[in-house]
């Protein structure tokens, strides 16, 4: 049952990414895909790590998902971090 809930949250997050991307494409407002992927990607990768752990997947899959989540988080932080003026 818990795995189905995680699958549902993953699906809703992917639909959210699609909807926000289409909204930006047609209106020019909101976040561009380049801004969405790191933020939502980190969350998706964490959900995949939890799913892998709960389904008793090999530890390497959990570690890989956590690595992707960390890299996506770093990419998101790098994009958001203020750059000094010159």
Secondary structure by P-SEA (a helix, b strand, c coil): caaaaaaaaaaaaaaaaaaaaaaaaaccccccaaaaaaaaaaaaaaaaaaaaaaacccaaaaaaaaaaaaaaaaaaaaaacccccc
